[in-house]
Amino acid sequence: MKQYLGIISSIIYALAIRIIAEFDIIEINSLAFLIVAPTVLGFIPFFFRNDKFYNSIWKAIFFPLISILIFLLIAVATRIEDIFCLAIIGFPYVFISILVSIGLYFYLKKQDNGISKNTMSILLLPILVGSIEKEFPKKSSEYIISENIIINSNLDSVYNNLLEVPDLSETSSSGISNYLGIPRPKFSTYDYEFNIRKGYFENGIVLYETVKYSKTNSKLVFNIDVDKSELANSPTLNHVLTSKGIEFDNVTYKLSKIDSNKTKLTLSTKFNINSNLPFYGRYWSKLIITDFETNILRSLKAKIE
């Protein structure tokens, strides 16, 4: 039974770190949460002295794996996170904790006393690193992602479906990010008096958008007002946007006439990633935004044609 205390303790520790991040003591999109915390998780099972565990490399691999999977399932079930977190958080947590656990396994095979109880102060390392991280400015990187599609319709018809996007429920397809829990777009409305465009998504997500520039049959530019947007039903989007891990500068539709009944529609998203791990944020943001742009362009094409 003693050996399984490592799994139970790891689950409790991972949940505690996630709750601490919820109170902004450490940030989710940080070195402390995504690197240091899973490193500590690789140590925890070894605090419980058990010869069977020390002599089995398979336990050194599967104990961290089982602990993290259970932690993620609990996080999703309690709505602390949504399914998308299984990928974003799960990958570094599984990989790093198992790597550390295997390293400790081979190291401790040569030791007589195992890990000293005095090293349990390592459990506080994510909080220490996270506190230090918050004192330094994050690295900011600017990106633009563009996708385009040819629609067999004239400029008027295409443009008239952009400011107020019609119901795309029947034409919208599911991309990779949608299968992982990112909601699909449904439709949008526009308030001409207040110049506010509302984009409605599945799961009750509503993005408030201010139209910055519009030129009939040519270009439409708007930005997202995160503070007014309704994001509570998507923990991933809520965390990323409200923490300003990703800041959207603008979203642009550009129309180009090919002939009297054919239009090229380009959708571009300009955004900044603010993170100490910009390469990781860049990977996931590009996947989500590219998937979103491709989906909405295909849906608009199907609806208009």
Sequence and secondary structure as in RCSB ss.txt:
>XXXX:A:sequence
MKQYLGIISSIIYALAIRIIAEFDIIEINSLAFLIVAPTVLGFIPFFFRNDKFYNSIWKAIFFPLISILIFLLIA
VATRIEDIFCLAIIGFPYVFISILVSIGLYFYLKKQDNGISKNTMSILLLPILVGSIEKEFPKKSSEYIISENII
INSNLDSVYNNLLEVPDLSETSSSGISNYLGIPRPKFSTYDYEFNIRKGYFENGIVLYETVKYSKTNSKLVFNID
VDKSELANSPTLNHVLTSKGIEFDNVTYKLSKIDSNKTKLTLSTKFNINSNLPFYGRYWSKLIITDFETNILRSL
KAKIE
>XXXX:A:secstr
 GGGHHHHHHHHHHHHHHHHHHTTSS SSSHIIIIIHHHHHHHGGGGS  HHHHT HHHHHHHHHHHHHHHHHHH
HHTTSS TTHHHHTHHHHHHHHHHHHHHHHHHHTT SS S GGGGGGGGHHHHHHHHHTTS  EEEEEEEEEEEE
ESS HHHHHTTTSS    TTT    HHHHTT   EEEEEEETTTTEEEEEEGGG EEEEEEEEEETTTEEEEEEE
EEEEE TT HHHHHHHHTTSEEEEEEEEEEEEEETTEEEEEEEEEEEEEES HHHHHHHHHHHHHHHHHHHHHHH
HHHH 
